[in-house]
Amino acid sequence: MFARITGAAFRGILVAMLFAMPSLILPASATDSPEVILFIALLGSALAFTEYYSHFPSFVEFRSAPPINRMRFAAAAATVGALSLLAAHPLAPTGLTALVQQLGGWLGGQLSFAYSPVQLTVLMMPAQAPEATVLMVRDAAALACAVSGMAIALFALVIRVGHWPVGSGAFNVWINLPLFDPTTGGDVVQRLQRDARINIICGVLLPFALPAAVKLGSGLVDPGMLAAPHMLVWVISGWALVPASMIMRGMAMLRIAGLIAQKRRAACSAADEAMQTA
């Protein structure tokens, strides 16, 4: 009980720190509504504590199958932290912000090739946007894409080399996939594979589709709002992290479907051997 409470409290504190990170890194002049940020941080912390303290799952997937959620959180923290430092450089430059700005500029130059998601974020900016803002958006998108890509590659390595989730013990579908009902009609393996492919396809397409949608709906959504530091941090982070999380979810579901199919084949082989022996 004590370990469960402390673990849930620790996760709640980490979530609160994640939401508060831009306000802690950016100068006070860039923070317009600290009360709203505090409320969101406390709300996120309470949700994380409630989810991990409860014995029954609600909406957080893979909570008993580390390290996928830890990798997602680490990617989110790295992205939000890096983009906050990048946005803070023009306002309050330090050695660390200069280092992040140089890294972002280099990545922006490397990843802003034809039809890349980074270039699409640049093209969605209005023509009258200042060049400094456009470069900031480009560098932020490049940093976020790099972190998301590394998270996906690392999770693929964990599946391939670490044999996830076998190394974490028995995989409980009810606890780790609370939004997936295995009793609904259809074969479980086929449904898992279908949902996995949908997640992966959507995760791959979203970084391309979202900038195009913003460009088409420029009368409804103003991309110039990315000039605001907090808006830049959260919009670009969500643009990169949500698709990456969907791809990782799809990879995980494909892996689980493969394990279930493997167990079925093993059970059929054992039954055939038993019948032959009899």
ABEGO torsion letter per residue (X at the ends): XAAAAAAAAAAAAAAAAAAAAAAAABBAAABABAAAAAAAAAAAAAAAAAAAABABBAABBGAABOAAAAAAAAAAAAAAAAAAAAAAAAABBBAAAAAAAAAAAAAAAAABBBGBAAAAAAAABBAABBAAAAAAAAAAAAAAAAAAAAAAAAAAAAAAAAGOAAAAEBBBAAAABAABBAABBEBAAAAAAAAAAAAAAAAAAAAAAAAAAAAAAAAABBAAAAABAAAAAAAAAAAAAAAAAAAAAAAAAAAAAAAAAAAAAAAAAAAAAAAAAX
